Amino acid sequence: MLLGSTGSIGTSTLKVARELPDEIEIVGLAACGSTERLAAQAHETGARHVALSDVSKADELRALLPAGTTLHSGPDGLLELAALAEADIVLIAIVGTAGLGAALAAIDAGKDLAIASKEILVMAGEVVTRAATEKGVALLPVDSEHNAIFQCLGGRPGGGQDVSRLILTASGGPFRKLPAPELESVTPAQALRHPTWDMGPKITIDSATLFNKGLEMIEARWLFDIGMDRIDVVVHPQSIVHSMVEFRDGSVLAQLSHTDMCFPIQYALTWPRRVKGGLRPLDFAELAKLEFEAPRDDVFPALRLAREAGNAGGTLPAVYNAANEIAVDAFRAGSLPFPGIWRCVEAVMGRHEVRPSSSLDEVLAADRWAREEAVRVCAEHRVSL
C-alpha cells in the first residue's frame, strides 16, 4: 500500500516495484489531488484501490481509472486504504499531518509501517511507538539517514547499551559556507537549489535551514529508543555516507550508497532480506574524497532547537514541526526572510506551554495552536514586498 504515490518518494517506490515485480505488488495508491498522475499509476500497477484526498476531484479521477478499481475519497478514504486487508505493509510518504491518522489506522489493522513522513514520529512519537508495540508491528524507516542506522544496527529497531551514539549525516545544503549576514538576502529560488538531492520544495528548504536534520534527530529518538544526548549530526557534503552508529567500544559502522532514495525504499520493503534489484553499487575508485565537518550551530540554530524540543518532549516537538511549516510557507511566499524561519520557530516554542502528548487529540491541539501562533510571529518578522 503506497500512500503519497505522486510525490518524489512515491515515484521512487514505484520504480523499485518495477525492478522487483516478483517481490513487490502495489495493491493500493493514494494522493492528494494529482488525478492524471494517480490514474496513470493505477493503470501501470494494476492497483485495485485508489484514494484521493481532494473530494472535489473524485468524479474526474473516477472517469480515468481502470475498470474494477475502487475509489476511496476524502480523509476517511485514506484511512480505509491504510487498513485494507490485502496489504502486508503500508508505506506512508504523505507530507504533513495527513499521514498521521493513516499511520495509526494501518498499525491498528496490524500492518507493518514503512515511514517516509517525518511528521508521524516528530509529532506523535509516543503515541505511534506505543501503538506499534501493542500491535506487534514493525516501524521501518525510509528516510535515508534512519534507514542507514537501521542497517548499521543489523536491521534491529535499537542497539541497546552497545550503542554510544547515532550520527546523522547532513549535506549542509547550499549555504553551509555562506557568511551569516548574507543569509538575510537569500531568496526562495536559491534555497531550492540543493547540491546533491532532488527533493520536494518543503524538504529542500528544510535541508537549507538544517530543520530537516532537526526533525530527523527527533524521529531517531523514537525509532531507536535513544536519548537526544546520544544523537549527533555531522555535515557530509558528498551525501555518500548516509549515517553512522558509534558503539561503546569506539567502533563506528557506516552505510554508504549513491544519493538515490530507491536504496532505502528497497531495503524497507524487502526487509529482513536483501534482494538484487536495479540499483547501482558504489565504485570506490570514482570517489574523489569524503569530507566531514561540524555544523555551524551558531549560524543555523535548527539543531539546537530540535534538541530542546526532543529533550522537553510532550507537545513541544509538534510545535517545532508546525511552526517550521508555517515559516517555510511564509519564506516561499516572499514575506519572511530566510533567517526568519528559525526566528519564528524559536519564538513560537518559547511561547508554548508544554503538555503531555499521550493522545492524538493533544498532539493535534498543539499543532493547531502552533500554526496559529506562527502566523502571528511571521507577521512580526514580515518583510516589505
Protein Blocks (a to p, Z undefined) as FASTA:
>chain_A
ZZhjlbmklmmmmmmmmmmmmlpccfbdcdfklmklmmmmmmmnopabdcdfblmlmmmm
mmmpcehiacdedjklmmmmmmpmkbmbdcdfbecjklmmmmmmmmmnopacddfbfklm
mmmmmmmmmmmmmnopacddfbfklmmmmmmnoopabebjmlmbdcdddehiamlmgcfk
lmmmpcfklmmmcfkbccdfklmmmmmnommmmmmmmmmmmmnopafklcccdddfkoma
gbdcddfkopacdddddddfklmmmmmmmocbdcddfbdcddfklmmbacdddddfklmm
mlmmmmmmmmngmmllmmmmmmmmmmmmmmmnopacfklmmmmmmmmmmmpccddfkbfk
lmmmmmmmmmmmmmmmmmmmpccZZ
